[in-house]
């Protein structure tokens, strides 16, 4: 598979991965090994970032659309995410509340 697809499946930001990973096709067996026995670079990247939009949104507890609406549609490091969570701007607080309410409403509908 293409490196971009592998990065997406691993939940990492491709430009932050080593050049060798970015330039080489990945087999399904290699992807499985990266999941079960991640090398140091992958562990570090997952721990500190920068993280792709879906991971940023998940860590902030909001949607990707909320990131885009508020000009935060970019990779963020773990430290940047923690700083946002510690000093939440109004847009983030509102987006987290709306996302939580939508999840609650969706779970009530499935019950």
ABEGO torsion letter per residue (X at the ends): XBAAAAAAAAGBBAAABBAAAAABBBBAAAAAAAAABBBAAAAAAAAAOBBBAAAAAAAAGBBAAAAAAAGABBBBBAAAAAAAAABBBAAAAAAAAAAAAAAAAAAAAAX
